[in-house]
Amino acid sequence: MERCVYVDLSSLREIGRGDEEFVRAVIQRFQESGDKLVPEAGERAKNQDWGGVAQIVHRLKGSALAVGAPQLAIVCGAIEDDLRTQSEATEPISMSLECLVQTWEKTSSELAGAA
C-alpha cells in the first residue's frame, strides 16, 4: 500500500532554485496562514457562513498547491465541491471540515520536519 503524500517540496525547491532560506520562509508563511485559516473555516461553518468557508478553502487550496501539499489541496477542493452542490445539508460539510483539520495537522507536521 502506498503512503499518502502530504508534502512534496520538489516544485517549491525548484522555484527557489536551491535557496533553502526561501523554501523555509515560504513554508513558515504557509503554516502561519493555515494555523489561522483552518480554525477560521470551522468558526465560519458554525455560523453557517458558507460563502466565508468557500473563500477560505479556495485560498488554502491555491496555497497548498503552490507549496506542495497535495492532500490538503484535495480536501479543500472536495469542500468547495460540497459547498457548490449542497445548500442546506451541513453534516457532510462538517465531516469534510473535520477532515480538513486532520489533513492540516498532518501537513503542518510534515512541513515542520521538512523545513
Backbone as CSV, one residue per row, in Angstrom:
resi,resn,N_x,N_y,N_z,CA_x,CA_y,CA_z,C_x,C_y,C_z
1,MET,0.840,-1.181,0.000,0.000,0.000,0.000,0.890,1.251,0.000
2,GLU,0.543,2.202,-0.859,1.344,3.424,-0.942,1.025,4.349,0.224
3,ARG,2.050,5.038,0.668,1.897,6.018,1.740,1.304,7.292,1.143
4,CYS,0.381,7.885,1.865,-0.248,9.123,1.414,0.788,10.254,1.484
5,VAL,0.903,11.004,0.405,1.877,12.089,0.339,1.187,13.385,0.773
6,TYR,1.597,13.896,1.919,1.045,15.156,2.399,1.887,16.339,1.925
7,VAL,3.194,16.104,1.760,4.094,17.188,1.374,5.076,16.703,0.316
8,ASP,5.198,17.489,-0.748,6.204,17.262,-1.778,6.777,18.630,-2.143
9,LEU,7.943,18.907,-1.620,8.542,20.228,-1.786,9.397,20.362,-3.043
10,SER,9.362,19.360,-3.912,10.244,19.403,-5.079,9.972,20.624,-5.975
11,SER,8.714,20.942,-6.219,8.403,22.106,-7.058,8.801,23.404,-6.373
12,LEU,8.546,23.498,-5.077,8.919,24.708,-4.337,10.433,24.889,-4.345
13,ARG,11.156,23.794,-4.177,12.622,23.879,-4.218,13.114,24.272,-5.612
14,GLU,12.410,23.793,-6.626,12.778,24.154,-7.995,12.541,25.650,-8.219
15,ILE,11.412,26.146,-7.746,11.118,27.581,-7.863,12.171,28.399,-7.124
16,GLY,12.575,27.911,-5.955,13.578,28.613,-5.147,15.000,28.422,-5.634
17,ARG,15.182,27.600,-6.644,16.498,27.352,-7.250,17.570,27.017,-6.214
18,GLY,17.166,26.130,-5.283,18.131,25.659,-4.298,18.304,26.559,-3.089
19,ASP,17.573,27.645,-3.040,17.668,28.578,-1.904,16.785,28.057,-0.770
20,GLU,17.399,27.344,0.161,16.652,26.731,1.258,16.047,27.781,2.195
21,GLU,16.658,28.940,2.274,16.089,30.022,3.095,14.739,30.461,2.507
22,PHE,14.686,30.539,1.198,13.431,30.863,0.512,12.374,29.806,0.827
23,VAL,12.749,28.542,0.715,11.821,27.441,0.977,11.310,27.522,2.412
24,ARG,12.212,27.722,3.368,11.800,27.823,4.774,10.860,29.002,4.994
25,ALA,11.152,30.135,4.358,10.305,31.320,4.525,8.905,31.084,3.970
26,VAL,8.809,30.448,2.802,7.506,30.162,2.208,6.730,29.184,3.093
27,ILE,7.405,28.163,3.575,6.758,27.188,4.456,6.261,27.873,5.722
28,GLN,7.082,28.724,6.296,6.691,29.412,7.526,5.448,30.272,7.297
29,ARG,5.427,31.034,6.205,4.252,31.866,5.902,3.014,31.013,5.670
30,PHE,3.199,29.897,4.974,2.083,28.997,4.709,1.536,28.415,6.017
31,GLN,2.427,28.003,6.902,1.981,27.436,8.171,1.275,28.483,9.027
32,GLU,1.805,29.683,9.070,1.157,30.751,9.838,-0.239,31.031,9.296
33,SER,-0.348,31.072,7.980,-1.639,31.318,7.344,-2.610,30.176,7.635
34,GLY,-2.153,28.946,7.463,-3.011,27.790,7.714,-3.447,27.682,9.161
35,ASP,-2.545,28.032,10.073,-2.885,27.990,11.502,-4.019,28.957,11.832
36,LYS,-4.170,29.998,11.038,-5.273,30.951,11.236,-6.506,30.555,10.436
37,LEU,-6.286,30.151,9.183,-7.410,29.906,8.281,-8.203,28.640,8.605
38,VAL,-7.528,27.578,9.012,-8.250,26.327,9.277,-9.245,26.503,10.426
39,PRO,-8.826,27.060,11.572,-9.825,27.297,12.630,-10.907,28.301,12.211
40,GLU,-10.520,29.293,11.418,-11.499,30.278,10.949,-12.567,29.608,10.086
41,ALA,-12.181,28.641,9.271,-13.159,27.907,8.460,-14.165,27.204,9.369
42,GLY,-13.677,26.620,10.451,-14.576,25.968,11.407,-15.533,26.950,12.058
43,GLU,-15.030,28.113,12.426,-15.880,29.135,13.031,-16.936,29.630,12.050
44,ARG,-16.529,29.829,10.828,-17.492,30.296,9.822,-18.558,29.237,9.566
45,ALA,-18.158,27.975,9.599,-19.134,26.897,9.410,-20.132,26.870,10.571
46,LYS,-19.637,27.071,11.791,-20.550,27.108,12.948,-21.593,28.206,12.784
47,ASN,-21.196,29.304,12.166,-22.108,30.427,11.933,-22.862,30.302,10.611
48,GLN,-22.687,29.178,9.948,-23.310,28.885,8.648,-22.986,29.957,7.604
49,ASP,-21.761,30.458,7.686,-21.253,31.418,6.698,-20.538,30.606,5.612
50,TRP,-21.353,29.984,4.753,-20.800,29.062,3.759,-19.976,29.789,2.712
51,GLY,-20.328,31.026,2.409,-19.520,31.812,1.478,-18.133,32.074,2.053
52,GLY,-18.069,32.348,3.355,-16.783,32.558,4.028,-15.950,31.292,4.046
53,VAL,-16.614,30.152,4.294,-15.905,28.869,4.267,-15.339,28.632,2.871
54,ALA,-16.155,28.902,1.860,-15.712,28.690,0.473,-14.495,29.546,0.146
55,GLN,-14.495,30.795,0.578,-13.347,31.677,0.323,-12.085,31.143,0.996
56,ILE,-12.239,30.687,2.225,-11.077,30.186,2.968,-10.506,28.938,2.318
57,VAL,-11.361,27.959,2.007,-10.820,26.717,1.436,-10.270,26.944,0.034
58,HIS,-10.845,27.898,-0.696,-10.288,28.220,-2.017,-8.885,28.800,-1.865
59,ARG,-8.730,29.686,-0.930,-7.405,30.290,-0.663,-6.404,29.226,-0.198
60,LEU,-6.834,28.373,0.716,-5.950,27.306,1.198,-5.562,26.353,0.077
61,LYS,-6.524,26.040,-0.793,-6.239,25.114,-1.896,-5.141,25.666,-2.793
62,GLY,-5.256,26.920,-3.162,-4.236,27.529,-4.011,-2.870,27.559,-3.351
63,SER,-2.847,27.918,-2.080,-1.577,27.950,-1.345,-0.991,26.557,-1.212
64,ALA,-1.855,25.582,-0.942,-1.384,24.202,-0.786,-0.756,23.698,-2.084
65,LEU,-1.375,24.012,-3.204,-0.811,23.594,-4.488,0.534,24.262,-4.739
66,ALA,0.644,25.537,-4.382,1.888,26.270,-4.609,3.020,25.752,-3.732
67,VAL,2.710,25.383,-2.501,3.737,24.935,-1.563,4.124,23.478,-1.812
68,GLY,3.170,22.687,-2.231,3.436,21.263,-2.431,2.766,20.411,-1.366
69,ALA,1.500,20.729,-1.090,0.721,19.981,-0.105,-0.519,19.418,-0.808
70,PRO,-0.327,18.360,-1.605,-1.409,17.884,-2.468,-2.641,17.372,-1.728
71,GLN,-2.477,16.689,-0.615,-3.638,16.164,0.105,-4.502,17.290,0.650
72,LEU,-3.862,18.336,1.143,-4.612,19.477,1.644,-5.394,20.126,0.503
73,ALA,-4.783,20.245,-0.653,-5.473,20.815,-1.810,-6.669,19.950,-2.214
74,ILE,-6.527,18.644,-2.151,-7.619,17.730,-2.497,-8.789,17.903,-1.530
75,VAL,-8.487,17.969,-0.236,-9.539,18.137,0.767,-10.248,19.476,0.571
76,CYS,-9.487,20.525,0.334,-10.085,21.844,0.102,-10.971,21.835,-1.139
77,GLY,-10.513,21.186,-2.183,-11.316,21.076,-3.398,-12.608,20.306,-3.161
78,ALA,-12.535,19.258,-2.352,-13.735,18.472,-2.037,-14.736,19.311,-1.246
79,ILE,-14.237,20.139,-0.335,-15.137,21.015,0.425,-15.784,22.032,-0.509
80,GLU,-14.991,22.586,-1.424,-15.569,23.514,-2.413,-16.691,22.833,-3.195
81,ASP,-16.449,21.598,-3.621,-17.471,20.849,-4.359,-18.711,20.624,-3.499
82,ASP,-18.501,20.238,-2.230,-19.624,20.033,-1.310,-20.452,21.305,-1.175
83,LEU,-19.769,22.425,-1.037,-20.478,23.690,-0.850,-21.268,24.094,-2.099
84,ARG,-20.761,23.734,-3.261,-21.464,24.057,-4.510,-22.716,23.198,-4.699
85,THR,-22.677,21.965,-4.211,-23.766,21.024,-4.503,-24.767,20.877,-3.364
86,GLN,-24.454,21.366,-2.174,-25.354,21.189,-1.033,-25.739,22.542,-0.461
87,SER,-27.024,22.786,-0.456,-27.460,24.092,0.027,-27.723,24.106,1.527
88,GLU,-28.427,23.137,2.049,-28.806,23.163,3.464,-28.170,22.051,4.294
89,ALA,-27.584,21.052,3.682,-27.035,19.914,4.421,-25.680,20.276,5.021
90,THR,-25.638,20.437,6.326,-24.392,20.855,6.975,-23.564,19.668,7.470
91,GLU,-24.181,18.517,7.681,-23.444,17.378,8.235,-22.288,16.929,7.345
92,PRO,-22.494,16.728,6.036,-21.353,16.333,5.200,-20.245,17.389,5.192
93,ILE,-20.633,18.657,5.214,-19.628,19.711,5.226,-18.875,19.704,6.548
94,SER,-19.576,19.466,7.648,-18.914,19.378,8.953,-17.904,18.241,8.973
95,MET,-18.287,17.107,8.359,-17.355,15.977,8.292,-16.151,16.339,7.437
96,SER,-16.393,17.056,6.349,-15.284,17.483,5.491,-14.369,18.447,6.235
97,LEU,-14.938,19.319,7.061,-14.117,20.253,7.829,-13.275,19.517,8.877
98,GLU,-13.811,18.447,9.442,-13.010,17.623,10.354,-11.832,17.023,9.603
99,CYS,-12.089,16.580,8.386,-11.020,16.037,7.541,-9.994,17.126,7.235
100,LEU,-10.467,18.357,7.009,-9.563,19.483,6.765,-8.633,19.685,7.954
101,VAL,-9.176,19.661,9.153,-8.358,19.855,10.359,-7.313,18.750,10.469
102,GLN,-7.730,17.515,10.279,-6.795,16.384,10.373,-5.718,16.466,9.294
103,THR,-6.117,16.809,8.094,-5.152,16.903,6.993,-4.196,18.064,7.233
104,TRP,-4.710,19.180,7.750,-3.839,20.313,8.063,-2.804,19.909,9.113
105,GLU,-3.224,19.205,10.155,-2.291,18.791,11.212,-1.190,17.908,10.659
106,LYS,-1.544,16.951,9.811,-0.539,16.072,9.217,0.379,16.845,8.270
107,THR,-0.209,17.725,7.470,0.581,18.533,6.530,1.537,19.444,7.283
108,SER,1.029,20.125,8.288,1.843,21.050,9.066,2.986,20.323,9.765
109,SER,2.704,19.155,10.284,3.726,18.351,10.943,4.821,17.942,9.967
110,GLU,4.437,17.501,8.783,5.423,17.121,7.777,6.229,18.326,7.295
111,LEU,5.561,19.463,7.149,6.281,20.667,6.728,7.303,21.088,7.776
112,ALA,6.938,20.976,9.028,7.853,21.337,10.108,9.096,20.456,10.063
113,GLY,8.918,19.196,9.713,10.051,18.282,9.616,10.883,18.490,8.363
114,ALA,10.264,19.062,7.334,10.947,19.237,6.068,11.721,20.551,5.977
115,ALA,11.310,21.502,6.789,11.912,22.849,6.701,13.293,22.904,7.321
